[in-house]
Amino acid sequence: MKAIAVIPGKANSIHLREVPKPQLDAVPGGRGVLVKLTRVGVDGTDKEINAAEYGAPPPGDEFLILGHESFGRVEAVGSNVFEFKPGDFVVASVRRPGSSVYDRIGLQDMTTDDTYFERGINLLHGYLAEYYVDSAEYLVRVPKGLSKVGVLLEPSSVAEKAIGQAYEVQRRLRVWRPSLFLQLRGLQVTTFGLQEPPFLNSQLLEEIGVRYVSTKATSLKEASTKYGPFDFILEGTGFSPLVFEAMEVLAKDGVLAMVSITGADRTIEVPADRINQGFVLGNKIALGSVNASRDDFERAVLDLSEAELSYPGWLAKLLTHPVKGLENFAQLIDTLSNAKGAIKVYCEVNGDLH
C-alpha cells in the first residue's frame, strides 16, 4: 500500500513509499481492527518532524509514516472484537502505553516515562497511509453524521484534555463545570490572534458569538481590563512569551492551561516577583497538557456532535485546505507550510464518507 513517510533526522525527507498492508493478526488475541483511511489531518508537528526537529522511526525501520490525526472506516475486525463492525467510522488515539503506572491504567497521555510511543510522531508509524491496524481499545466510534468533519476529532481531543484537567483542578472551588466548546455552554469567550480582522478566522468566530481580539491592536493586559478578568486561559500559540503575559492577566482563582510545544531557545525578561505574588495571593494555577486519553476523544465526539446540531455546517468551514491523494505529498507539506488563511490542512486519502 501507499504511505507518506520521512527519514527521521533528515530534513525535508518527506516521500511516498510502498509498504506492506497491515494484517489483523498483528494485534494479539483477535482484538485487531483494520481501518481504511478516509482523511488524515496534518499540523505543525508533521512540519517539524519533516524539518528533522524530532521524531524517531519504529525499531527495525529507517522511516516513519507520518500523520497522527486519523479518520477512517472499519474494513475488518478480529474474532474477539465486538465493539466495531465493518463500515463503522472511527478515530484512533495517538499515544500507546509505556511502562509507568499511568500507562497501565489507560492514561498513557499522563506517562512519566522519558520514552513515549506516539503514532506518526515517535517510535510508531502513523496514519498517512491507505490502511492501518490497531487494537480496538485505541479506537472510538464516530457517528455517521460527523463523517464530513471527523478529521477534526484528534485536535479537539487535545483541547478536551486541557479543559478537563482545568476542571479537575477547579473542583476546589465547587462551582466549575467541564466544557470544551465553551460557547455551547453559554460562557463568554474571547479568542486572541496576531492577524487583524476581518479575515476568515475572525468571521467564523463571530458567526458563533465568540469575540476575536488581535494582539497587534490590543495587548492581553488591555483586553483583560476591557473584557476580563479571564477565569480560564487556554494557550496554544507556540509563542512562549505570551505564557508569561497570560500569567499576569489570569483572574484570581483562575487556571492557565498550556498546550503548545516550543522547541526553540527563546529567552525573555519577566516580572518574576509580580507573577509569583499574583499566583500565591490569587490562588492561581498553571498547568501543561499534552496528548489525550480515550475519554477525551469520546468527549470530543459528543462536543462536535453538539456543535454540529447547534451551528449546522459551521465545523465544515474549518476544513479549508484539502489535498487529494497520498501521491500529492509534496503539495500537502507545501500547503501546510505556506498556505495563507489555512485553518485545517488535510489529505483526502479516499474520500469514502457515505
Secondary structure, DSSP 8 states (H G I E B T S, - for coil): -EEEEE-TTSTT--EEEE-----GGGSGGG-EEEEEEEEEEE-HHHHHHHTTSS-B--TT-S-EE---EEEEEEEEE-TT--S--TT-EEEE-SEE--SSTTGGGT-GGG---SS-EEETTBEE--S-BSEEEEEGGGEEEE-GGGTTTGGGHHHHHHHHHHHHHHHHHGGGGS-----SSGGGGT---EEEESS-SSSHHHHHHHHTT-EEEETTTS-HHHHHHHH--EEEEEE-SS-THHHHHHHHHEEEEEEEEE-----S-------HHHHHHHHHHTT-EEEE--S--HHHHHHHHHHHHHHHHHSTTTGGGG--EEEE-GGGHHHHHHHHHH-TT-S-EEEESS----
